[in-house]
């Protein structure tokens, strides 16, 4: 069913875990929306097993913003999701949302004043689009940042691949990801379930956003990238640490094992993948013994391979079965091209 411009509504879902310090600025940016009638959007706080005052702070801050900006009629709700993990929080947001499009923001994502208006325009204009996103730029507490940051900042969800809008054939970042609710409901009704729990508190596992995008594409939907959906990512000093980045890269390597099943068109060989990763790791370590040039990049590559090998060894019996389950999944209608 095609929605008319007066019908399509948005739900902004902020998935939060111990977010009392970061939420005030994020909500202040969200409250600055222009050109969005108050009856066409809502704010949904998913309190994901927080142990601090996330819910109380969110309620207090939004009340103040709503009173000051004429947003009292914007529906504002707080829902507690006790199962920790970003994928659980996102699934709960889909269940609770009343909007036709669910817009996911992290507690450190700052949107522009036209952001929601642009989201709405895209989903009205392109009914074949299931998910849309845009560039993400950094706002740093530490100035200047470490000398390695510029080279590796893409690992911190900093992303600006192109200047033009259009269909996108790769997964979009979860920060600022906007998803047509009917597309999710169709996936879920036909048996889709996340295999990755995504971020869990201090556990730096991730990838639920990519998994959702892969599933949407495999079920026949299209993705859209638009520079008009730009958001800023606030980055405190404690996150821009080399040790933190190495942990991130090890997590990226671990999650890549799950993505093998989504991206493969023929049964992958567990043994071949173990050997390829082991060879890549040993080769990188050997080069590091003879050359200091590119040392940091090799360290991060090694961390990714260690994470991947560790995950492959844990997944030995399930590796091929996951591929077979995805190949025959009732929600799947196509292959990735």
GIWOSUL-V839217 format. One record per run of one state. SS is the DSSP state (h for helix, s for strand, l for the rest). FROM is the first residue (numbers start at 1). TO is the last residue. Records with the same first field share a line. If there is no record, write none. Layout:
SS = FROM-TO + FROM-TO
//
This chain:
l = 1-9 + 17-22 + 31-37 + 49-53 + 70-74 + 82-85 + 97-100 + 106-108 + 112-114 + 126-128 + 134-135 + 141-148 + 157-158 + 160-165 + 169-177 + 190-199 + 201-202 + 204-207 + 219-221 + 226-226 + 230-230 + 236-236 + 240-241 + 264-269 + 291-294 + 315-318 + 328-337
s = 10-16 + 41-48 + 75-81 + 101-105 + 109-111 + 129-133 + 136-140 + 159-159 + 166-168 + 178-180 + 200-200 + 203-203 + 222-225 + 231-235
h = 23-30 + 38-40 + 54-69 + 86-96 + 115-125 + 149-156 + 181-189 + 208-218 + 227-229 + 237-239 + 242-263 + 270-290 + 295-314 + 319-327
//
